[in-house]
Amino acid sequence: MKIKILTFGITRDIIGADSLTLDFPAGSRVSDVQAHLADRFPPIKQLASLMIAVNAAYAKADTLLHEFDELALIPPVSGG
């Protein structure tokens, strides 16, 4: 199944694109995408508080994904 991944902030810098589309087997979960991205883009492992949203809603690692879901990588934000 195809999953679209949107990147923001430092995740965009690490991946080198605004978005990418990847194929995952049916029954994949957010944790499967996280593991794939960590293997393919090792600096992502350094982001301690990376949040994930699926279809514009924050998601947990065990969230089941479906064909054409849109997953957003939301990096830590700092400011003052």
QUINORLIN-V326916 format. One record per residue. RES is the residue in one small letter. PHI is phi in whole degrees, 0 to 359 (* if undefined). PSI is psi in whole degrees, 0 to 359 (NA if undefined). D_FIRST is the distance of its C-alpha to the first C-alpha in whole Angstrom. Layout:
res-><RES;RES>
phi-><PHI;PHI>
psi-><PSI;PSI>
d_first-><D_FIRST;D_FIRST>
This chain:
res-><m;k;i;k;i;l;t;f;g;i;t;r;d;i;i;g;a;d;s;l;t;l;d;f;p;a;g;s;r;v;s;d;v;q;a;h;l;a;d;r;f;p;p;i;k;q;l;a;s;l;m;i;a;v;n;a;a;y;a;k;a;d;t;l;l;h;e;f;d;e;l;a;l;i;p;p;v;s;g;g>
phi-><*;270;236;267;244;262;243;220;54;296;294;295;295;294;279;82;201;289;200;209;243;234;262;228;291;304;90;290;239;307;300;293;293;301;296;299;295;296;289;281;230;309;300;298;298;281;274;297;241;293;259;236;239;242;53;72;233;306;230;266;300;270;295;285;259;231;311;69;298;246;250;247;265;250;285;299;241;235;173;209>
psi-><147;132;128;132;121;140;149;152;229;331;327;319;317;315;331;22;157;331;163;155;128;154;133;152;152;143;3;154;169;319;328;319;317;316;317;313;322;323;318;326;77;327;341;331;337;350;96;325;40;125;153;135;141;120;46;16;133;141;154;167;330;7;127;135;155;160;133;15;153;119;130;134;114;104;169;145;136;159;183;NA>
d_first-><0;4;7;10;13;16;19;23;26;26;23;23;26;24;21;23;21;20;16;14;10;8;5;5;6;6;9;9;12;13;15;13;12;16;17;15;16;20;19;19;21;24;26;23;24;28;27;28;27;24;22;18;18;15;15;19;20;21;18;19;18;17;15;12;9;7;5;7;9;12;13;17;19;22;25;28;31;34;37;41>
